[in-house]
């Protein structure tokens, strides 16, 4: 039988447990993937802890949205992939597992030059960053301020914006500044004096801002620097973003993504894979843990105790 991480009640990481499940079958339009790596995202822990609304749990709830692996079976009507193909998975519930049935539309081919762990680290972080920057109209000549630039979404935003010709200023702790320089950003320490440091780094002004930190400091600094509030967005302060007159994407936003935003998120998976394969994009990988240690992975996410993308391996 297949194995998967499930939980039956909202709570601490201790509610996660590994169990056997029936082997998945590929419905029409689906494939069965043998999971080689599952990406751990903050949203996984927030849903498990009840920090993001979710329906009542009426059966064991699966965990994870991103992953990578090898196709083992094809459902009716799937002709774009073959058994044995390596693929990355996006936006499919239950990737913390040994096997998973996945809609073919939620896959992208992985070349041999991209590892399964890299593929599993793309979906939510790169999809969020790509869609946010597209929605904000980031282009050559812009000066982008990214708050929490050393996180997975922040690093993706830095790399996309640099590739598109923007100048990027990114906040992070000093220990993470070299990482951001390597990605092409100008690193700035957060904390007292942030506004003055950003102004010094961008004497010509900041034209667009993306908040991944969620602090009052990040919001207030963005408001002070960016003239057009339609070009300020948060991925953390969704519930109160409107009170600041700024945009919110995910992060608990009450406004669902548009069809165009969803299309950009889907577009990000193959686009990022191509950039990784060409050496123009980096996924910073963090701890790699066995699937059974999903609870430990969530502890690391919630305590911000690990740099890089945490990966679970069945």
Secondary structure, DSSP 8 states (H G I E B T S, - for coil): -EEEEEESSS-SGGG-EEEEE------TTEEEEEEEEEE--HHHHHHHHTSS------S-EE--SEEEEEEEEE-TT--S--TT-EEEE-S-TT-SBSEEEEEGGGEEE--TTS-HHHHHTTHHHHHHHHHHHHHTT--TT-EEEEETTTSHHHHHHHHHHHHTT-EEEEEE-GGGHHHHHHHT-EEEE-STTHHHHHHHHTTT---EEEESS--HHHHHHHHHH-S-GGGEEESS-GGGHHHHT-EE-STT-SS---HHHHHHHHHHHHHHHHHHHTTS----EEEEEEGGGHHHHHHHHHHT---SEEEEE-
